[in-house]
Amino acid sequence: MTLSLQGIQERKNLSAPLLPKEDPVISSLSQKLGKNVDDIGHRIHEALVKNTTSWVLYNMASFYWRIKNEPYHVVECAMRALHFSSRHNKDIALLNMANVMHRAHFSADAAILVHAALDVSPGLDVSTDSLVSHYTLGNIYAMLGEYNHSVLCYDRVLESRPFFYEADKRKKAVLCQQKLEQKLEAQHRSLQRTLNELKEYQKQHDHYLRQQEVLEKHKLIQEEQILRNIIHETQMAKEAQLGNHQICQISSRKHNLHCPWDLPVRYHRGDIFENVELVLFGDDTSSAQMTSVNLELQANQSILLQRPPVSRSAIKVWGSDASLYHQETDHLWPKKEDCAKRFPTVPPPEELPTYYLPPGQPGLSVSPAVLKQMDTDPELHTPDCTSVPEKRKNETLQRLLMEVEGRLDLQQLQPDRHAQQALQTLINDLSISEEELKLSLYHTLAQPSGPVWSVLNEAALYWRAIGNCTQAIACLRRALNVAPASHQHIPLVNLANVLLHHGLYMEASKLLIQARTLDPSEPVTLLSLGNAYLSLKNLSGALQVFRAALDLKRRCPECRDSLQMIRCLQLYPLLYNATSSVCS
């Protein structure tokens, strides 16, 4: 494993800053070995000549080269110490190499080495090396920007050594740095929103100027046409006074008008001339075709009258009866005054509902053996999704989840009341208590017998109701990796609703768009995506998604509570500063 790391492969090119005089590595070599560092190095060399398989001497040699600031020799000696060490002593060499990698700016390699050291160390309670490993790992994660993981490492150290001043000081520094970066990110997002608003304002201003130019041109054209009409009417009046006029005859069929000379024809559109289509001059040598606008209008009206009215109930959706919402289904529902009272503004993100999409097949079942164990086992277990092996399929999604976990507050519980309602429904359907549900989930995950992805979704619902987003995400990540292709949209939708509850609206919308691609006929997916757009102030996008949701025929009992808000947004957009809307 160590030879495959980039820092190990490039050990000849490693460089690191000099160790400070107070570094514990300098004091680790006993003064009894020599008067100075060079003397100590000479003693270690002589000992290695006599015993070439001593892992202790190779570790001491690596400490000597660390003091001399020779990373290449440190790695060489540490690798030999690792080779000759017993399993329980390998953590010293691994930790030594990790420190060199970290100081040489190969912190990712250093983290891997420290984790390997922790795997072979006996534990915090019995090993000082394990304590140092956790402390070192906390420093490495802080350098990598993984602040939540860094704090967890420092907490492990402080649990065993409450008065470890350096660990407590660095933990506080990491938390301070994390808050600072979060504030800077929030400020950057605010500035980006302001910039986008300015760009949108500039775009609207340019559009307004273009419209003004078009209006001015249209106004000039209209004025020019009016002037031409005045000149024409004046000229015709002069010609009539001079005798420059003619008498035209209408044909028996009243479709043709015969005039003797090729002069302007001036007549009024009365009843007698209503059906004139052709004007003939002289000996029919020239003609002009006339079109009656009234005839076209009547034809269009007749077409419209022939179209049958389309009957469609706007509130009979998702397999529900319209009578659930209003007794008189032929009237408009809801009314504008009801919307103004119930939803005077677009609900803020924290008031929008979250959803739980249940698996399409039963996952959890309560066996008599589990209930019997509850009577014999006094300890009440909670669902542990980490007992299910994690098989990564989508690296892009994994990176997104790692970024999301880094932004979430892992310490504070945020219970989801909508998830609590869904959990209570599950408990009622199974006819068990909450304690029986927890124990059943725990044992089913420990010894899965059916579709484990379905049980993982139900375990995630339990953690959502409790408010532990870390455990919920761990369950849903594994559910996504083991779910069949036809059901992968289910953990995606539930995972997105976890992010919506914790304020990560953009990341949630990305997951929901992917879930919609997998199954475009699921109403819960579209309602969740609409709520994400509302939280992002994208009202037009939310309305478009809600309209698509209303067109679906699949049953969705959990969707009904949102129907009135959706109808208010669609029917009365001006209440919510929306420019237009097309109602379903």
C-alpha positions in Angstrom: 0.0 0.0 0.0 2.7 2.5 1.0 4.7 2.0 -2.2 1.7 3.0 -4.3 1.4 6.5 -2.7 2.6 9.4 -4.8 4.7 10.9 -2.0 6.6 7.5 -1.5 7.2 7.2 -5.2 8.6 10.7 -5.4 10.6 10.5 -2.1 13.8 11.6 -3.8 12.2 15.0 -4.5 10.6 15.6 -1.1 11.4 18.8 0.7 10.2 20.0 4.1 10.8 23.0 6.4 13.3 22.7 9.3 11.9 21.3 12.6 11.7 23.9 15.3 13.9 23.4 18.4 10.9 22.6 20.6 9.7 19.8 18.3 9.3 16.6 20.4 11.2 14.6 17.7 14.5 16.4 18.8 13.9 15.4 22.4 13.0 11.9 21.5 16.6 10.8 21.0 18.2 10.4 24.5 21.2 12.5 25.3 22.8 9.3 26.7 23.4 8.2 23.1 25.8 11.0 22.4 26.8 14.6 23.1 25.2 16.0 20.0 23.0 15.0 17.0 25.9 13.9 14.9 27.3 11.7 17.7 23.9 10.1 18.1 23.7 9.4 14.4 27.1 7.7 14.5 26.0 5.5 17.4 22.9 4.5 15.5 24.9 3.7 12.4 27.3 1.4 14.3 24.4 -0.4 15.9 22.7 -1.0 12.5 26.0 -2.5 11.2 25.8 -5.1 13.9 22.0 -5.6 13.7 20.4 -5.0 10.3 17.0 -6.2 11.2 16.1 -4.1 14.2 13.0 -2.1 13.7 13.8 0.0 16.7 17.1 1.1 15.3 15.5 1.9 11.9 12.9 4.1 13.7 15.7 5.9 15.6 17.5 6.4 12.3 14.4 7.9 10.8 14.1 10.3 13.8 17.8 11.3 13.3 17.1 12.1 9.6 14.0 14.1 10.5 16.2 16.3 12.7 18.7 16.6 9.8 15.7 17.5 7.5 16.4 14.8 5.0 13.0 13.5 4.0 14.3 10.9 1.5 16.4 9.2 4.2 13.5 9.4 6.7 11.2 7.5 4.3 13.9 4.9 3.5 14.6 4.2 7.2 10.9 4.2 8.1 10.1 1.8 5.3 12.7 -0.6 6.6 11.4 -0.2 10.1 7.9 -1.0 8.8 9.2 -4.1 7.1 10.9 -5.5 10.2 8.2 -4.4 12.8 5.7 -6.8 14.3 2.1 -6.0 13.5 1.4 -4.1 16.8 4.6 -2.0 16.3 4.1 -0.9 12.7 2.1 2.2 13.8 5.4 3.9 14.8 6.9 3.7 11.4 3.6 4.6 9.6 3.2 7.6 11.8 6.7 8.7 11.2 6.3 8.5 7.4 2.9 10.3 7.7 4.6 13.3 9.5 7.2 13.6 6.7 4.5 13.4 4.0 2.4 16.0 5.7 5.3 18.4 6.1 6.2 17.8 2.4 2.7 18.9 1.4 1.5 15.3 0.6 -1.2 15.6 3.2 -3.6 13.2 1.5 -0.9 10.4 1.5 -0.3 11.3 5.2 -3.9 10.8 6.1 -3.9 7.3 4.5 -0.7 6.4 6.4 -2.2 7.5 9.8 -5.4 5.5 9.1 -3.2 2.5 8.5 -1.4 3.2 11.8 -4.8 3.4 13.6 -5.8 0.0 12.1 -2.9 -1.7 13.8 -2.8 0.3 17.1 -4.6 -1.2 20.1 -6.8 1.8 20.8 -6.9 5.1 22.7 -7.4 3.4 26.1 -4.2 1.4 26.1 -1.9 3.1 23.6 -0.2 6.5 23.6 0.7 5.9 20.0 -3.0 5.8 19.1 -3.5 9.1 20.9 -0.7 10.7 18.9 -2.1 9.2 15.7 -5.6 10.8 16.3 -3.9 14.1 17.1 -1.8 13.9 14.0 -4.8 12.9 11.9 -6.7 15.9 13.2 -3.8 18.2 12.1 -3.7 16.6 8.7 -7.5 17.0 8.1 -7.3 20.6 9.2 -4.7 21.2 6.5 -6.9 19.4 3.9 -9.9 21.6 4.8 -11.9 18.6 6.2 -12.8 20.6 9.3 -15.6 18.3 10.6 -13.3 15.2 10.4 -10.5 17.2 12.1 -12.8 18.1 15.0 -13.9 14.5 15.4 -10.2 13.4 15.7 -9.5 16.1 18.3 -12.6 15.0 20.2 -11.4 11.4 20.3 -8.1 12.7 21.8 -9.9 14.9 24.4 -12.2 12.0 25.4 -9.1 10.1 26.5 -7.0 13.0 27.6 -9.3 15.9 28.7 -6.4 18.1 29.7 -4.5 17.8 26.4 -4.1 21.6 25.9 -2.7 21.5 22.4 -5.6 19.3 21.1 -8.2 21.6 22.7 -6.5 24.7 21.3 -6.3 23.3 17.8 -9.9 22.2 17.9 -11.0 25.7 18.7 -8.8 27.1 16.0 -10.3 24.7 13.4 -13.9 25.6 14.4 -13.0 29.3 14.2 -11.5 28.8 10.7 -14.5 26.8 9.6 -16.9 29.5 10.7 -14.7 32.1 9.0 -14.8 30.2 5.7 -18.5 29.7 6.0 -19.0 33.4 6.5 -16.8 34.2 3.5 -18.7 31.7 1.4 -22.0 33.2 2.4 -20.6 36.7 1.6 -19.4 35.5 -1.7 -22.9 34.0 -2.5 -24.5 37.2 -1.5 -22.2 39.2 -3.7 -22.9 36.8 -6.5 -26.6 37.2 -6.1 -26.2 41.0 -6.1 -24.1 40.7 -9.3 -26.7 38.5 -10.9 -29.5 41.0 -9.9 -27.5 43.8 -11.5 -27.0 41.9 -14.6 -30.7 41.1 -14.8 -31.5 44.7 -14.2 -29.2 45.7 -17.0 -30.8 43.1 -19.2 -34.3 44.5 -18.4 -33.1 48.0 -19.0 -31.7 47.2 -22.4 -34.9 45.4 -23.3 -36.9 48.5 -22.2 -34.7 50.7 -24.4 -35.2 48.4 -27.4 -39.0 48.4 -26.8 -38.9 52.2 -26.7 -37.1 52.3 -30.0 -39.6 49.9 -31.6 -42.5 52.0 -30.2 -41.0 55.2 -31.6 -40.6 53.7 -35.0 -44.2 52.3 -34.9 -45.4 55.7 -33.9 -43.7 57.4 -36.8 -45.1 54.8 -39.2 -48.6 55.4 -37.9 -48.2 59.2 -38.2 -46.9 58.8 -41.7 -49.8 56.6 -42.7 -52.3 59.1 -41.3 -50.7 61.8 -43.2 -50.9 59.8 -46.5 -54.6 59.1 -45.9 -55.3 62.8 -45.4 -53.4 63.7 -48.6 -55.3 60.9 -50.5 -58.7 62.1 -49.2 -57.9 65.7 -50.0 -56.9 64.7 -53.6 -60.1 62.6 -54.1 -62.2 65.5 -52.9 -60.5 67.9 -55.4 -61.0 65.5 -58.2 -64.7 65.1 -57.4 -65.1 68.9 -57.4 -63.4 69.1 -60.9 -65.7 66.4 -62.3 -62.9 63.9 -62.3 -65.1 61.1 -61.0 -66.9 58.1 -62.5 -70.0 56.0 -62.0 -69.4 52.3 -61.4 -72.0 49.5 -61.7 -72.2 46.5 -59.6 -72.9 43.1 -61.3 -76.0 41.1 -60.8 -74.1 38.6 -58.6 -72.8 41.5 -56.4 -69.3 40.2 -56.5 -67.8 42.4 -59.3 -67.7 46.2 -59.6 -67.4 47.7 -63.2 -65.8 51.1 -63.7 -65.3 52.9 -67.1 -61.9 54.5 -66.4 -58.8 53.5 -64.6 -59.2 56.1 -61.9 -59.3 55.8 -58.1 -62.5 54.0 -56.9 -63.9 55.5 -53.8 -67.0 54.0 -52.1 -68.2 53.2 -48.6 -68.4 49.7 -47.2 -72.2 49.6 -46.8 -74.7 46.7 -47.2 -74.7 47.0 -51.0 -70.9 46.7 -51.4 -70.3 44.2 -48.6 -69.7 41.2 -51.0 -67.5 43.0 -53.6 -64.5 40.9 -54.3 -63.3 42.2 -57.7 -63.1 45.8 -59.3 -62.9 45.8 -63.2 -61.7 48.9 -65.1 -62.6 49.8 -68.7 -62.8 46.8 -71.0 -61.8 44.4 -68.2 -58.1 44.9 -69.1 -57.1 45.4 -65.5 -58.6 44.3 -62.2 -58.0 44.5 -58.5 -59.1 41.8 -56.0 -60.9 42.8 -52.8 -61.0 40.8 -49.6 -63.7 41.2 -47.0 -62.3 41.2 -43.5 -65.8 40.6 -42.1 -66.1 37.4 -44.1 -62.9 36.0 -42.7 -63.9 36.9 -39.2 -67.2 35.2 -39.5 -65.5 32.1 -40.9 -63.1 32.0 -37.9 -66.0 32.4 -35.5 -67.9 29.5 -37.1 -64.8 27.3 -36.6 -64.6 28.3 -33.0 -68.3 27.6 -32.4 -67.8 24.1 -33.9 -65.2 23.2 -31.3 -66.7 21.2 -28.4 -65.8 22.5 -24.9 -63.1 20.5 -23.1 -64.2 19.4 -19.6 -61.4 18.8 -17.1 -61.4 19.1 -13.3 -58.4 21.1 -12.2 -58.3 19.6 -8.7 -59.1 16.0 -9.4 -55.5 14.9 -9.4 -53.3 12.1 -8.1 -56.2 9.7 -7.9 -58.1 11.8 -5.3 -61.7 12.9 -5.4 -62.4 16.6 -6.0 -65.0 16.5 -3.2 -62.2 16.3 -0.7 -61.4 20.0 -1.4 -64.8 21.5 -2.3 -68.3 20.4 -2.5 -69.2 22.4 -5.6 -66.6 21.1 -8.1 -67.9 23.3 -10.9 -66.7 26.4 -9.1 -63.1 27.7 -9.0 -61.0 26.4 -6.1 -59.4 27.9 -4.2 -60.7 31.4 -4.3 -58.4 34.5 -4.4 -59.4 35.6 -0.9 -58.7 32.1 0.5 -55.2 32.2 -1.0 -54.5 35.7 0.3 -55.5 34.6 3.8 -53.8 31.1 3.8 -50.7 32.0 1.7 -50.3 35.8 1.7 -46.7 35.3 0.4 -44.6 32.4 -1.0 -43.9 30.3 2.0 -40.3 30.6 3.3 -38.0 27.5 2.8 -38.3 26.4 6.4 -42.2 26.2 6.2 -42.2 24.2 3.0 -42.9 20.5 3.5 -40.4 17.7 3.1 -41.4 14.3 1.7 -40.6 10.7 2.3 -40.8 8.4 -0.8 -41.5 4.9 0.5 -40.0 1.9 -1.3 -42.2 0.2 -3.8 -41.7 -3.2 -2.1 -41.9 -4.1 1.7 -38.5 -4.1 3.4 -39.0 -4.3 7.1 -40.8 -7.1 8.8 -41.0 -7.8 12.6 -40.3 -11.4 13.3 -41.2 -13.2 16.6 -37.5 -13.8 17.2 -36.8 -10.1 17.2 -39.6 -9.4 19.6 -38.4 -12.2 21.9 -34.9 -10.7 21.9 -36.4 -7.4 23.0 -37.5 -9.2 26.2 -34.2 -10.8 26.8 -31.8 -8.0 25.7 -32.1 -5.0 28.1 -30.0 -2.8 25.7 -32.0 -1.0 23.1 -30.1 -0.8 19.8 -30.5 1.9 17.1 -30.3 1.2 13.4 -26.7 1.0 12.3 -26.4 1.4 8.5 -22.6 1.2 8.7 -23.0 -2.6 9.2 -24.0 -2.8 5.5 -20.9 -2.7 3.3 -20.6 0.4 1.1 -20.2 -0.3 -2.6 -19.4 2.9 -4.5 -21.0 3.1 -8.0 -21.2 6.8 -8.8 -18.0 8.7 -8.0 -19.6 12.0 -9.0 -22.4 11.5 -6.5 -19.9 10.4 -3.8 -17.9 13.6 -4.3 -21.1 15.7 -4.0 -22.0 13.9 -0.8 -18.6 14.5 0.7 -18.8 18.2 -0.1 -22.3 18.3 1.4 -21.2 16.5 4.6 -18.5 19.0 5.0 -21.0 21.9 4.9 -23.6 20.3 7.3 -23.5 21.0 11.1 -22.9 17.4 12.3 -23.1 18.3 16.0 -26.7 19.8 16.2 -29.8 17.6 15.8 -32.5 19.0 13.6 -35.6 16.8 13.8 -37.9 16.8 10.7 -41.6 17.0 11.7 -42.7 15.8 8.3 -40.4 12.8 8.6 -41.8 12.2 12.1 -45.3 12.0 10.6 -44.1 9.5 7.9 -42.4 7.4 10.6 -45.5 7.3 12.7 -47.5 6.1 9.6 -44.9 3.3 9.2 -45.2 2.3 12.8 -49.0 2.3 12.6 -48.9 0.2 9.4 -46.7 -2.4 11.1 -48.7 -2.3 14.3 -45.6 -2.1 16.5 -44.1 0.4 18.9 -41.2 2.7 18.2 -38.8 0.6 20.3 -39.8 -2.5 18.4 -39.2 -0.6 15.1 -35.7 0.5 16.2 -34.7 -3.1 17.2 -36.2 -4.6 14.1 -34.3 -2.2 11.9 -31.1 -2.9 13.8 -31.3 -6.7 13.5 -32.5 -6.6 9.9 -29.5 -4.5 8.9 -27.2 -6.7 10.8 -28.5 -9.9 9.2 -30.3 -8.8 6.0 -32.6 -11.4 4.4 -34.6 -9.3 1.9 -34.2 -6.2 -0.1 -31.7 -4.4 2.1 -31.9 -1.1 0.1 -35.6 -0.9 1.2 -34.6 -1.3 4.9 -31.9 1.3 4.5 -34.5 3.8 3.3 -36.7 3.1 6.4 -33.7 3.4 8.7 -32.9 6.8 7.1 -36.5 7.9 7.8 -35.9 7.0 11.5 -32.7 9.1 11.6 -34.5 12.0 9.7 -37.2 12.0 12.4 -34.6 12.0 15.1 -32.7 14.8 13.3 -29.3 13.0 12.8 -28.5 14.0 9.2 -25.1 12.2 9.3 -26.7 8.8 10.0 -29.5 9.5 7.5 -27.1 10.3 4.7 -25.0 7.2 5.5 -28.1 5.0 5.2 -29.3 6.6 1.9 -25.8 6.6 0.4 -25.7 2.8 0.9 -29.3 2.4 -0.3 -28.4 4.2 -3.5 -25.4 1.9 -4.1 -27.4 -1.3 -3.6 -30.8 -0.4 -5.0 -31.8 -1.9 -8.4 -31.8 0.5 -11.3 -35.6 0.7 -11.4 -35.7 2.0 -7.8 -32.6 4.2 -7.6 -34.8 7.4 -7.8 -36.3 6.5 -4.3 -33.1 7.0 -2.2 -32.2 10.0 -4.4 -35.5 11.7 -3.6 -35.2 10.9 0.1 -31.6 12.1 0.2 -32.6 15.4 -1.5 -35.3 16.0 1.1 -32.6 15.6 3.8 -30.6 18.3 2.1 -33.7 20.5 1.7 -34.4 20.3 5.5 -30.8 21.4 6.2 -30.8 24.4 3.7 -28.8 22.9 0.8 -31.3 23.8 -1.9 -29.0 23.8 -4.9 -27.5 20.4 -4.1 -31.0 19.0 -3.5 -32.2 20.3 -6.9 -29.3 18.5 -8.6 -30.3 15.2 -7.0 -34.0 15.7 -7.8 -33.3 16.4 -11.5 -31.3 13.2 -11.7 -34.2 11.3 -9.9 -36.7 12.9 -12.4 -34.6 11.5 -15.2 -34.8 8.0 -13.7 -38.6 8.1 -13.1 -40.5 11.1 -14.6 -43.9 9.8 -13.4 -43.3 10.2 -9.6 -45.3 13.1 -8.1 -43.1 13.3 -4.9 -40.0 13.9 -7.1 -41.7 16.9 -8.8 -43.2 18.4 -5.7 -39.8 18.1 -3.9 -38.1 19.8 -7.0 -40.7 22.5 -7.0 -40.0 23.2 -3.3 -36.3 23.4 -4.0 -37.0 26.0 -6.8 -39.2 28.0 -4.4 -36.4 28.0 -1.8 -34.0 29.2 -4.6 -36.5 32.1 -5.5 -37.0 30.5 -8.9 -40.8 30.9 -9.0 -41.2 30.3 -12.7 -39.2 27.1 -12.5 -41.3 25.9 -9.5 -44.6 26.6 -11.4 -43.4 24.7 -14.4 -42.5 21.6 -12.3 -45.8 21.9 -10.3 -47.8 21.9 -13.6 -46.0 18.7 -14.7 -46.9 17.2 -11.3 -50.6 18.0 -11.7 -50.6 16.2 -15.0 -49.6 12.9 -13.4 -52.2 10.2 -12.8 -50.3 8.2 -10.1 -51.8 8.1 -6.6 -50.0 10.3 -4.1 -51.8 10.6 -0.7 -48.8 12.5 0.8 -49.0 15.1 -1.9 -52.5 16.4 -1.1 -51.5 18.8 1.6 -49.5 20.8 -0.9 -52.3 21.1 -3.5 -53.8 24.3 -2.3 -50.5 26.2 -2.3 -49.8 25.0 -5.8 -53.2 26.1 -7.1 -52.8 29.5 -5.4 -49.4 30.0 -7.2 -50.9 29.0 -10.5 -54.2 30.8 -10.4 -53.1 34.1 -8.8 -49.5 34.8 -9.8 -49.8 38.5 -9.2 -50.3 37.8 -5.4 -46.7 36.5 -5.5 -45.1 38.9 -7.9 -45.1 36.4 -10.7 -45.6 37.9 -14.2 -47.6 35.1 -15.8 -48.8 31.6 -15.3 -50.5 28.9 -17.3 -53.1 27.0 -15.2 -53.6 23.3 -15.4 
